[in-house]
Amino acid sequence: MMKMTEATPSLFEQVNYPKDRNNMTDLEKKHWPRIECPDTVEANKPFDVTVNVGVGIDHPSELAHFIEWISIGRTEGNLEMCRVGLSPKFSHPRATFRVALDKSTTLVARESCNLHGIWENKKDIKVK
Ligand SMILES: [Fe+2]
């Protein structure tokens, strides 16, 4: 079994997702970003998007193992809209961004762990 405090080189070769969302491993539960925001928003009206790292298990925030950054973007033009950098020990892997959309899109949340690479989740947003 893999130790959680060792880097996993294969995870740095791609953007990572849980292999089975209904049966996630502890590694997947600790790293998968959750997107919290309305399903439907008004065009060009700012709204909050919160990204939490981890599903039922908190990710460590230690010097040896921490989340380096969290970002939110959209699929059109592969555009990253916001990114926040995190410091180990003094911050925890959660960020709220205020964004506005001009048309329906798919939001893309990403986080980067210093030992386990980049993890991604997506959420469709309808703009009315
Ligand atoms: Fe990690």
Residues whose N, C-alpha, C, O or C-beta is under 5 A from the ligand:
A	BS01	LIG	C113 L115 H116
